[in-house]
């Protein structure tokens, strides 16, 4: 396994790999890797000949007052985990290499970034789309892997790749959960013991919504109210949003008739967590 810091060096290496006819799989991450990330790596290992993992805490997707500076970082540990899983290349650039002085080009996917996390984190998806577009240009992967926990992000990246004819297949993999149901996230480390216990209400609320749906309920408002009751039963929780939307356009659905995404964002103490399920 080799670590690349400089985009230009990796571009040269990727050209060599492509000349040999190898298929490249990319797993973009911000590091502090957990089992959720590793599940993406294992899928990439099965599908492709060369697995590249990017580790980069992207400043462009953090807004003022967000946790960019304190976002957990553990590069040495990440490298050990990746080597165990047979990763071929790590791309861990410095910010000044990705955004040099005078940098002024950004990618903005419209409409589907105006809702859910996009509504409460202005500019977030502009930063996400830009850095992923840069990764796609540097690495030219055949397949890129994303987790379903960040459902809106995956939908945005799919739209960008399609609209800009990037020629990369986007595979969205299932959410990996802790034993108590909490979706794995690097930000879970922020939670103290009490908050960690209260965070279980997020997945419980989604399971209660699915139970209501399976019993025949199709009124989104009633299902969302059930989600809110479960989450608000905990003293330190604050709901950012709870919504039922289309799985492609992310538009609100009043009556569920086909596939629908239930997405929630909850602040527990100072930590913001997201989760979702798909109803079919």
C-alpha positions, -999 to +999 in steps of 0.1 A: +000+000+000+014+034-010+004+068+004+001+098-020+000+133-008+003+152-041-025+151-067+000+153-097+019+122-085-013+102-081-025+113-116+007+098-131+003+066-111-033+062-121-024+066-158+000+036-153-027+016-137-052+024-165-026+014-192-025-021-176-063-024-180-070-025-143-104-014-129-102+013-102-125+015-072-126+047-051-138+050-015-138+088-006-136+094+032-128+121+057-108+096+077-113+084+113-124+052+097-149+027+111-167-005+101-190+015+078-160+027+057-145-008+058-176-023+043-172+000+013-136-010+010-144-047+010-170-042-017-145-022-038-120-050-032-145-075-046-155-054-076-122-039-088-085-045-093-071-014-076-087+001-045-080+037-037-092+053-004-091+091-001-086+105+034-092+142+034-111+164+059-125+188+033-126+224+046-150+235+017-179+215+031-178+230+066-196+262+074-187+289+099-190+276+135-190+239+124-165+213+136-138+214+109-110+220+134-121+194+159-133+168+134-116+135+146-085+126+128-064+094+132-043+089+100-020+063+114-048+041+126-066+046+093-036+034+074-034+002+095-071-005+089-067+000+051-036-021+048-054-050+066-082-048+041-059-048+011-062-012+000-037-004-028-034+033-026-042+060+000-047+096-012-043+119+018-035+154+004-030+185+023-056+213+020-031+236+002-027+209-025-064+206-031-072+243-027-040+263-036-038+300-034-062+316-059-085+286-061-118+298-075-137+269-091-167+251-074-194+227-084-229+234-075-257+208-080-290+227-079-324+221-064-317+188-046-292+206-024-317+231-012-335+207+012-327+185+042-290+190+052-286+216+024-312+238+041-295+238+075-259+237+062-257+263+034-228+257+010-222+222+024-230+203-008-211+228-029-181+218-010-189+181-012-195+182-049-164+202-056-140+179-037-156+147-051-154+161-086-117+168-080-112+132-067-129+119-098-106+140-121-075+130-102-083+092-098-107+086-127-123+057-109-145+031-127-167+028-095-170+051-065-185+038-032-207+058-008-226+049+023-264+052+024-263+070+058-254+101+039-284+096+016-287+131+003-249+132-004-252+100-025-281+114-045-262+147-051-231+129-063-251+106-086-267+136-102-234+154-106-217+124-122-246+119-146-250+156-155-213+161-161-208+128-180-181+118-156-182+081-166-180+068-131-205+043-116-218+054-082-225+025-058-244+033-026-240+007+001-262-002+031-259+016+064-237-002+090-251+001+125-238-003+160-253-032+181-280-008+195-289+004+160-271+038+159-257+044+124-219+043+125-205+078+121-171+094+129-190+120+149-203+094+173-171+098+192-184+132+203-212+117+224-208+112+261-223+081+278-257+097+284-259+112+250-249+079+234-278+062+252-302+089+241-290+086+205-307+053+202-340+072+198-330+081+162-331+046+149-360+037+171-380+065+156-373+052+121-383+017+130-415+030+145-422+049+113-416+017+092-439-003+115-466+023+110-460+022+072-462-016+072-495-014+090-509+005+061-504+042+070-495+063+040-500+098+054-465+114+057-476+139+083-488+111+107-456+091+102-435+122+108-454+130+139-447+095+152-409+100+145-410+133+164-427+119+194-401+091+198-372+115+194-386+142+216-391+117+244-354+122+252-345+154+271-313+164+252-325+159+216-334+186+192-348+178+157-332+196+128-355+179+103-377+149+099-389+145+063-404+120+039-391+127+004-386+111-031-355+090-034-344+108-065-357+144-064-359+148-026-392+165-029-416+163+000-442+135-003-476+140+013-490+106+005-466+076+001-474+057-031-440+044-043-405+044-029-398+070-003-369+082+018-374+090+055-346+112+066-338+127+100-312+150+114-310+153+152-288+173+175-279+156+207-261+179+230-237+196+206-235+167+181-256+166+150-264+131+137-283+119+106-300+087+097-326+074+072-345+044+059-361+037+026-397+026+024-408+005-006 
